[in-house]
Amino acid sequence: MRLLPSDPDIQTIVARIEGSDINLQPDFQRGEVWGEPKKRRLIDSILREWHVPPIHVVEVKETAKQDVLDGQQRLAAIRDFVNGDIVVDGYTQPEDPEIVQLDGLSYEGLPEKWRRKFDQFTIRVFKIIDYKPEEPGELFYRLNQPANLTAAEQRNAFFGPARQQVKELAKSMEDAGLTSTILGFSNSRMAYDDVIAKVCFALDRETLVEKITGAKITNKYRTQEEFSESSYYRVEQAIKLMGESSDHFHSEIKFNKATLFSWLCFLASLEKNESEINSKIIGEFISLFEKLRSRTKENVDPTNYPILIEHNSLEDHILDMFNDRASSRAADVSSVLIRDIALWLILSRFMSTVYPDYILKSNNIKLISEKFPQEKWVGAESKVIEQINNFIEDTNWGSDL
């Protein structure tokens, strides 16, 4: 890989963008996330003739066009200013008396001297040529390690099959109607991509017992190896089932990254053994589970719940344990396993109470039913934790995803 430096002025750069010689939105780039304050600070820096970090572009061999690898947000801010979408903030600190006089002016409204200074400001551009497929992504990753990018945003620069699979699955979530309105959070910082990559990784390893770290996912992207066809298909089906089930949600659902990971793994595991699982049943179950875990002890109305959660019951404690381990930071193996057990335990109760004639084939249901039979169970939380830990050890729970 070679990097060829040049120092074009802004007028030249903008002309290249408008002529489509420079592409600000190649498919490995995140969306434009800078707000107006940050864009205005960049314009202020240019007007003051301060340093602007270099831009890195990748020359596409087939077309000789340039894809922006690093510097997309800066170039978009410059483009927006020239197009009149943002104006000068003359009071950006530290105040400069000359810049104050430009406050509120658009590019076209700048005095001729200032517009000329802006147009003639040069930015160092590194054009990347003679590269191997994996090298631009590696460079992007290293350039942005100190930056405020999410792990998923950094990984997204790694060209390769794993990245492409995750992007397709993230798109399938949108196609399935799984948006922020349903899930409770958006994909603006590639949060869905992050969750999906971890689910694919877990299914590839066929276990929940292995801790999934950002470094492991990044290394997967680096290897240029794809996730298995089976893992891809299972995630795709889990997303499809959740999308179809969302039509039957009867309460507000608010997932986060940790709980969405658990739900997708749960649905993938359920579909592995239940080829004709009913989306209406799953929609009702997801609604019930999420409603129950957000309950308060005082307002649980038995007429509204197929399963009444009694104080100090096994279900009461397991739902509290799920909530305690539902933070996105709770990525340790024990938290993942407890969330998974909670889903299967409440599913077992739900099915036996609401759909007693609908027999699930999953071995997880059998294990739950044998260890925690459906009679009224009351006990201290410490006893529940001990029983759950023993259950995990005795059954190797999570080792056959």
C-alpha positions, 0 to 999 in steps of 0.5 A, a space after each residue: 500500500 502506498 500513500 500519495 500526499 497532495 495539498 489541494 485547496 478547498 475550492 478544488 476539493 469541493 469541485 471534486 465532491 460535486 463532480 462525484 470524483 470524491 465519494 463521501 458515502 462509500 458503503 464502509 462509512 458510517 452516516 454523517 453524525 456531526 451536528 451543526 456546532 461541530 461543523 461550525 467549529 471546523 469552518 471557524 478553524 479554516 477561517 482562522 487558518 488553523 490546522 485541519 487533520 489530513 484526509 485519507 481517500 482510497 483510489 478505486 482501481 476500476 474507476 480512479 474515483 476516490 472513496 473517503 476512508 478518513 475525514 468524511 465528517 470534515 468534508 461533509 461540513 465543508 460541503 454543507 457550508 459551501 451549499 449554504 446549509 450552515 453559517 458562521 458562528 462568529 462567537 466560537 471561543 476564543 473570540 476573534 474580533 474579525 470572525 465576530 463580524 462574520 457571525 451568521 454569514 453563509 459562504 455566499 455572504 462572506 466578504 470577498 476577501 474571506 471567501 477567497 481565504 476559505 477557497 484557498 485554504 489547503 488540506 493535506 490529502 493522502 491518496 491510497 493506491 497499490 493496496 491489498 483489500 485488507 489494508 485500507 480497513 486496517 489503516 482506518 482502524 488504527 487512525 480512529 482508535 483514539 477517536 470517539 468511534 464505537 467499536 462497531 464503527 471502527 470495525 465497519 472499515 474492514 472490508 470482508 465477508 464477515 462485515 458484509 454479512 453483518 451489514 446485510 443482517 442489520 439491513 434485514 432488521 430494518 426490512 423486518 420493521 425492527 426500528 427504534 420505535 420497536 426496539 427502543 434504541 436506534 442504529 445511529 452508531 451501528 448498535 444493531 451491527 454490534 449486537 448482530 456481530 456478537 450473535 453471529 460469533 456466539 452461534 459460530 462457536 455454538 456456545 454462550 459460555 465463551 466471553 465475547 469481547 470487542 477484540 474477538 469480533 475485530 479479529 474475526 473481521 480482520 481474518 477475511 473469514 465469513 461467519 458460517 452459513 448456518 450462523 447467518 441463516 439462524 440469525 436471519 431467521 431469528 430477526 424474521 421471527 422477531 419482526 413477525 412477532 412484533 405485530 403481536 406486541 401488546 405493550 411497549 418494549 424497550 430493549 438495549 444491546 444486552 437484552 437484544 443479544 439475549 433475545 436473538 440468541 434465544 430465538 435462534 436457539 428456539 427455532 433450531 428445534 421448533 420449525 413451526 413456532 408461532 409468531 403470535 405466541 412469541 409476540 405475546 411471550 415477549 410482551 409478557 416477559 418485558 412487562 413482567 420484568 418492569 413490574 412493581 410488586 404493588 401493581 401486578 394485576 392477576 387479571 392482566 397476566 397469564 402468570 402471576 409473579 408472587 413475592 419471593 417466588 422463583 420467577 420473581 427472583 429470576 426476573 430481578 436477576 435478569 434486570 440486574 444483569 440487563 445492562 449493556 456493560 453486563 457482558 460477563 458469561 454469568 450474566 449472559 447465562 442468567 438472562 438466557 435461563 430467565 427467558 427459558 424459565 418464563 417461557 416454560 411457565 407461559 406455555 404450560 399456563 397459556 398454551 398447555 397443548 402446544 408442546 415445545 421440543 427444545 431440550 432447554 424446556 425439558 431441563 427447566 421443567 425437570 429442575 424447576 417443576 411448576 409448583 409454587 416455589 418460595 424461597 430466599 434470593 440467595 437460595 435461588 442464586 445457589 440453585 441457578 449456579 448449580 443448575 448451570 454447572 450440572 447441565 452445562 447450560 449455554 454450551 449447546 447454542 
